[in-house]
Amino acid sequence: MTEPELKDIEDYDTLKGSKKRAVWIVIVAGLTIGSLYTVVSNKYSKVNDSLEINDPIQKVKFGK
């Protein structure tokens, strides 16, 4: 059994048929999932309640 060479691959230069369709399906699915994630994260990630914290420690001594 030998290793495949580029000249033996039928669609090395261009994708045709089902391989081309599969690549486009993956691209469209990725863009769709990314768009949905962006919309949902923008809608539900806004924080309306926040707590004010008054911490008296302004500086922390480093070392001994």
C-alpha positions, 0 to 999 in steps of 0.5 A: 500500500502506497501513500496517496499523491496529489496527482492521484486525487481527483478533485485536488484543484476544485471541489465538485459534487457532494464534497462541495455541498458538504463544505458549504453545509459546514460553512452555513451551519457555522455561520448560523450557529455563530449568529444565533449565539451572538443574538442570544448572548447580546439579549441575555447578557445584560446585567441590570442589578449590581452591588456597590462594594466599599472595600477599605483596603486600597493597597496590599503589601507585597512581600514581608 
